[in-house]
């Protein structure tokens, strides 16, 4: 295990891969999560067995696009093992520092990218988000984080966790960097017009009291700045299942098994605490559970389209500030189980969610929290446009 500083880096460590072209990302330093292939480096995915594997022969599609737009890749960064974590804790390589709250976890699984961006050692963090792995680190480290519409950004050359939910996500300290990176990574489209902001009251109620109160205040401020009517809705209403985590879990687990099951069975890799057990449990999910979950997912998608027909939604990114670094494993798992209810709606719907810093809360020491904008699939440009207005100097003073 390396030093706290070194634990933000993957085995490939610091790099200096120059741009291959010029564009909107000239001079932008990029930290890339160790699920992405970078030619000449091993894609280890936070696992020591994989770290002994062969080097990639080509860059992942996202890395290629960013370098073509002028970006320089400065590091390959740490991840929770196989992207299976919410906190940045890796049994083999340690937990990256959270530069803005050093006594707290940085969030995961895109932990190393968030750590380097929050420390000012990179301008753009590239990671993945399956069930919150960009959104959590963004909230915990006081960053802006985009989980895009599923399929908007090419995942070729990215090791999958659950392909039907995996997205290439982005982290930065300002909206412009994410917007320019998104433009380089995908064919952009004109945003739709909306006239309302919907406060998702049932999801807000799941957060800690101080985080819910902050979300309420932020939503009112954002609606005023954007000139949008602020309304209140509940996301979970009949026929949407009351427990969306139980909708997400069988679908994600089936795909987790498809991505990793044969490797675990046939190669007996070295795995950290709880990883093998979770993968093997994923293999036990039956077809009936998957079919039931898919029915619930479709109901959620229909509900989201109904309430966001002329609107975007606002909700807390996480139930509260990051847990402390010394939190016992069992308590972290309990925190994860509570928090999943806030992150799985976007994952299930394949919808974009953009987390923005919302100040700090907590005693005796303050720690960052995030509040998110949630749209319909394809609303990435809309969310980025609204965020640019919200973070402009006139709207922040």
Order of alpha helices (4+ residues) and beta strands (2+ residues): beta-beta-alpha-alpha-beta-alpha-beta-alpha-beta-beta-alpha-beta-alpha-alpha-beta-alpha-alpha-alpha-beta-alpha-beta-beta-alpha-alpha
